[in-house]
Each structure stands twice: as structure tokens, then as C-alpha cells.
Amino acid sequence: MYVYVSFVNHLCEFVNDLCFCFQPLARLGATVTGLDAAHESTTVARLHADQDSRVKQNVEYIHGTIEQHIQEIDCKYDAVVASEVLEHVDDTELFICTCADAIRPGGSLFLTTINKTTCSWLGAIVIAEHMLHLLPPGTHDWNKFIPQQELLFLLERKLSHLTVANTSP
């Protein structure tokens, strides 16, 4: 997923697995903080960033969670991106509220997640994990998938001060 937003200067990216999504923004001069709960992912992302001087000077990869990070920073981000993370967290509501707390007034929160449908169960769990072995079995927990309407309701209830733009089909 690549998001090019001209007003972004200081971006926090929290993605599942590798932290490569916003290196193009770093190449354009945005300051990017990449968070990942998996130490191996942040190590690989740093090695990848080191290959491009424009990325290396604008990206900081941190091993940890947004909940930990928000307690350690004294600034707010222009945008927070949580891509393919919601289906892995234990407390979706806490995670989303914490992401929102990390955003400056007028900033943006971008979320992507797997919708809880029969097709997503077949694709992400049965096919990707068990048939094709693209992901280790157990990567996804069907109980943590969130239906689109439930996510929209949660966003409207907890983050009523934000404008929710639904781009799903």
C-alpha cells in the first residue's frame, strides 16, 4: 500500500510484518517512524532502508507497539497508518484509540484490515496459511478479524471528532 499525501511531514507507520510501505514517502522528504512488534521485521526493514540514503536519513524503525511508543514520545504525528494490524491485536478499541491519540489536530489516521467474511477466511487462513504455506499457520486468528460495519461503528463511536471515509467496495 502506498499513500502519497502532500501535507504529511511527520508520519508514524505501524504495519504488520515488514515496514516498507512508506519508504516512498521518505524518499520524497517525509519523516517516517516505522513501528513493528516483531523485532525481526524492524531489523530487516532497517537493512532495506540502509540501501537508499534518502530513506535512511528520513526513516526510523522501532521495535515495539503503538501503546508503548505513545508513552515515550513528546510529539504528535501528521498521520498514523496501521496497515494489516487490526486482525492481530488483542484489543482493537484500545489500539485504534491509541493511534488516534498519536495524531496532531487536523492529522489523519489510515487503517487497512481484512474484512471478516467467508472469502477472507478462505483466502487468508485456509489458502495462504494451510494450502500454499505463504504464511505460518496461526498467523491469523479468525476471531480477531473485524467485520467492516463493526469497525465503522467503532470508529464513529470512539473517534466522533474524525471524519470517517470508507473506501471499501
C-alpha positions as CSV (number, residue, x, y, z in Angstrom):
1,M,0.0,0.0,0.0
2,Y,1.4,3.4,-1.0
3,V,-0.2,6.6,0.1
4,Y,1.1,9.9,-1.2
5,V,-0.2,12.8,0.8
6,S,1.4,16.1,0.1
7,F,0.8,17.6,3.6
8,V,2.5,14.8,5.5
9,N,5.7,15.8,7.1
10,H,5.9,13.5,10.2
11,L,4.3,10.1,9.7
12,C,4.0,7.1,12.0
13,E,3.6,3.8,10.3
14,F,2.6,0.7,12.2
15,V,2.3,-2.3,9.9
16,N,2.2,-6.0,10.3
17,D,5.3,-7.8,9.1
18,L,7.8,-5.7,7.1
19,C,7.9,-1.9,7.4
20,F,8.4,-1.0,3.7
21,C,5.1,0.7,3.0
22,F,6.1,4.3,3.4
23,Q,9.7,4.3,2.2
24,P,8.5,6.1,-1.0
25,L,7.3,9.0,1.3
26,A,10.7,9.1,3.0
27,R,12.3,9.4,-0.5
28,L,10.1,12.5,-1.0
29,G,11.3,14.0,2.2
30,A,8.7,12.9,4.8
31,T,10.0,12.0,8.3
32,V,8.7,8.5,8.9
33,T,8.7,6.4,12.2
34,G,8.0,2.8,11.5
35,L,6.8,0.6,14.4
36,D,6.6,-3.2,14.4
37,A,6.0,-5.5,17.3
38,A,8.2,-8.1,15.6
39,H,12.0,-7.5,16.2
40,E,12.9,-9.4,13.1
41,S,10.7,-7.2,10.9
42,T,12.3,-4.0,12.1
43,T,15.8,-5.4,11.6
44,V,15.0,-6.4,8.0
45,A,13.4,-3.0,7.4
46,R,16.4,-1.2,8.7
47,L,18.7,-3.2,6.4
48,H,16.4,-2.4,3.5
49,A,16.3,1.3,4.3
50,D,20.1,1.4,4.6
51,Q,20.3,0.7,0.8
52,D,18.8,4.1,0.0
53,S,20.4,7.2,1.5
54,R,17.2,9.2,1.0
55,V,15.2,6.6,3.0
56,K,17.9,6.1,5.6
57,Q,18.0,9.8,6.6
58,N,14.2,10.1,6.9
59,V,13.1,6.8,8.5
60,E,13.4,5.5,12.0
61,Y,12.3,1.9,12.6
62,I,11.4,1.0,16.2
63,H,10.7,-2.4,17.6
64,G,7.6,-2.0,19.8
65,T,3.9,-1.3,19.9
66,I,2.0,1.9,19.4
67,E,0.8,1.7,23.0
68,Q,4.5,1.7,24.2
69,H,5.5,4.3,21.7
70,I,2.9,6.9,22.6
71,Q,4.1,6.9,26.2
72,E,7.7,7.6,25.1
73,I,7.1,10.4,22.5
74,D,6.5,14.1,23.2
75,C,5.2,14.9,19.8
76,K,2.1,14.2,17.6
77,Y,2.2,12.8,14.1
78,D,0.7,14.3,10.9
79,A,-0.6,10.9,10.1
80,V,-0.7,7.4,11.6
81,V,-1.0,4.4,9.3
82,A,-2.0,1.0,10.7
83,S,-1.9,-1.4,7.8
84,E,-3.0,-5.0,8.2
85,V,-2.6,-4.8,12.0
86,L,-6.1,-4.8,13.4
87,E,-6.5,-8.6,12.8
88,H,-3.6,-9.3,15.0
89,V,-4.2,-7.1,18.1
90,D,-5.8,-8.2,21.3
91,D,-7.8,-5.0,22.0
92,T,-8.9,-3.4,18.7
93,E,-10.6,-0.5,20.5
94,L,-7.5,0.4,22.6
95,F,-5.3,0.1,19.6
96,I,-7.4,2.5,17.5
97,C,-7.8,5.0,20.3
98,T,-4.1,4.9,20.9
99,C,-3.4,5.5,17.2
100,A,-5.8,8.5,17.3
101,D,-4.0,9.9,20.4
102,A,-0.8,10.0,18.5
103,I,-2.2,12.3,15.8
104,R,-1.9,16.1,15.9
105,P,-5.1,18.1,15.4
106,G,-6.0,18.0,11.7
107,G,-4.0,14.9,11.1
108,S,-5.1,11.7,9.5
109,L,-5.5,8.0,10.6
110,F,-5.3,5.4,7.9
111,L,-6.4,1.9,8.6
112,T,-6.4,-1.2,6.4
113,T,-7.5,-4.6,7.6
114,I,-9.0,-7.8,6.4
115,N,-12.8,-7.7,6.5
116,K,-14.4,-10.6,8.4
117,T,-16.0,-12.6,5.5
118,T,-16.1,-16.2,4.4
119,C,-13.8,-15.2,1.5
120,S,-11.2,-13.6,3.8
121,W,-11.2,-16.7,6.0
122,L,-10.7,-18.9,2.9
123,G,-8.0,-16.6,1.4
124,A,-6.0,-15.5,4.4
125,I,-6.3,-18.7,6.6
126,V,-7.1,-21.8,4.5
127,I,-5.3,-20.9,1.3
128,A,-2.4,-18.6,2.4
129,E,-1.6,-20.4,5.6
130,H,-2.6,-24.0,5.2
131,M,-2.6,-24.8,1.4
132,L,0.1,-22.5,-0.1
133,H,2.1,-22.0,3.1
134,L,2.7,-18.4,2.2
135,L,2.3,-17.6,5.9
136,P,3.0,-19.7,9.0
137,P,-0.2,-21.5,10.3
138,G,-1.7,-19.4,13.1
139,T,-0.6,-16.1,11.6
140,H,-4.3,-15.1,11.5
141,D,-6.9,-15.7,14.2
142,W,-10.4,-15.6,12.7
143,N,-11.8,-14.3,16.0
144,K,-9.7,-11.2,15.6
145,F,-11.0,-10.3,12.1
146,I,-13.4,-7.4,12.3
147,P,-16.4,-7.0,10.1
148,Q,-16.5,-3.7,8.1
149,Q,-19.6,-2.4,9.8
150,E,-18.3,-3.2,13.3
151,L,-15.1,-1.3,12.5
152,L,-17.1,1.7,11.1
153,F,-19.3,1.7,14.2
154,L,-16.3,1.6,16.5
155,L,-14.6,4.5,14.7
156,E,-17.8,6.6,14.8
157,R,-18.4,5.8,18.5
158,K,-14.8,6.3,19.7
159,L,-13.5,8.9,17.3
160,S,-16.5,11.0,16.6
161,H,-14.3,14.0,16.1
162,L,-12.8,12.4,13.0
163,T,-14.3,12.2,9.5
164,V,-14.6,8.5,8.5
165,A,-14.0,7.8,4.8
166,N,-14.9,4.2,3.8
167,T,-13.2,3.2,0.6
168,S,-14.1,-0.5,0.7
169,P,-16.2,-1.9,-2.0
